Amino acid sequence: MIRGVTVFFNGLASMAWPWRLWIGLLAFLNLIAPLAFLGRPDAHWTLAAMAAVTVSMVALTQVQGFTRLLGLGHIWWAPLIWYLVDRGALSHPGLNREWFVLWRDAVVAANALCMVIDAGDVGRFLAGDRRKINGFNA
């Protein structure tokens, strides 16, 4: 498993800067920002989903390497998105400037977009694109 962790984080570091920026945004929304809302169950579930995503992606890296199959690790966003929407994300009328609401909506939007990107990546992997992901072909 140590090899999977090393390959995974080295792979992240080798990606082109726009992808590293995107990954940084996802990490901020799903790992850092929830710490500001630890009194709310939504933050707990977001942190749990992020933990599951990380473990899944390291395990996939251990088995397959740093390939497009890693998009499958984000499958944990699906139940999180469902949970957050069920709890009111994206349903408030008008502009609500409460930080918690803005954060929760941003998590739903970013994770949903991530899953769309991942669907394409996993589809490409299943279609035969088994190349390792790096800054040039990511």
N, C-alpha and C positions, 0 to 999 in steps of 0.2 A: 504494500500500500504506500510505502514511503516513495517508491519510484513513481507511482501515480501522482502523488502530491507534487513532487519535483517537476515532472513532465508537464503537469497541468499549469502550475504557476510560471514555469519557464515559457510555456506556450502562450499564456496571456501576455507576458512581457514582450514576446516577439511579434505580436500582432501590430498591424498598422495603427497609427495614432488615432484615426477616427473610431476604430473599434475599441481601442483602450479607453477612449473618452466615454463611449457608450457603456462599456462594462463598468467604468467608474460611476456613471450615473445610476446604473442598476444597483451597484454595491451601496451607494449612498442612500438610495430610496429604501432598499430592503434590509440593510444591515446597520447603517449609522443613524439615519433619521428616526427609526422606530425607538431608539433609546430615549428620545425626548418624550415618548408617549407610553412609557412602560406601565402606567396605571390603566391602560386600556387594552382589552383583549385583542383588538386588531393588531396592535404592535407585537404581542406575543405570537400570534399566528403568522405574522409576516416574518419574524425572526425564525420561527420553526420551519417555515417553508424555505427560507434562505439556507438554513442548515441542511435540509433535505436536498436542496439543489446542489449545494457544494459537495456533499458526500456522494451524491449520484454522479456528478461530473468527474470527481476524482476517480471513482470506481470505473466509469466508462473510459477514462484516460488510461487507467491501469490495464484494462482489457484490450482496448482498440487503439490507443494512442490519441494524440491531439488532432482529431478529425471532425468532420461535420456531424458525426453522430452525437457529439456533445450537446447539440441542441435538444436531444431527447431528455437530458437532465433537467431542463426547464419545465418538464411536465407538471412539476409541483406548483407552478404558477396557476394552473387551471383551477384546482380547488381553492386556492387563495383568492383568486379573482372572484369566483362564485361567492365565497364567503363575504368578501368586502362589499360586493354589489348587493348581496342579500341584506347587509347591514346598512345600506343606504348610500354607498359610494355611487357617484355619478347621477344621483337622483334629486339633488337639492335644487330648488328653483333660484334663479338669479345668481349673482356673484356673492359667494360666502367667503369671507377672508379669514375665517378661523384656520389656524395653521394645521390642526389635525385633519380637517376636511380637505384642505389643499393637498396635504401629504397623501392621504388615503386615495384621493382621485388620481394623483400622479403615479402611485404604485399600480393602480389598476391599468391606467393608460400605458405606462412604460412596459409592464409585464405582458400586457396583451400584444403590444407591438413586438416585443421580444419573441413571443410565441409564433407570430406570423413569420418573422425572420427564421426562426428555428424550423418551422415546417418546411420551408424551402431548403434549408441546409440538410435536414434529415432526408427529405425527398431526393436531393442530389446524391447523398451518401448511398441510399438504397438503389439509386439508378446506376451506381458504379463509381462515383467520384470518391475514392478512398484516400486521396492525397492528404498529407498532413497539412493542417492550417498554419499559415504563417503570415507575416506582414505583406506578402506579395500575392497570395491567392485567397485571402480571407474574404 
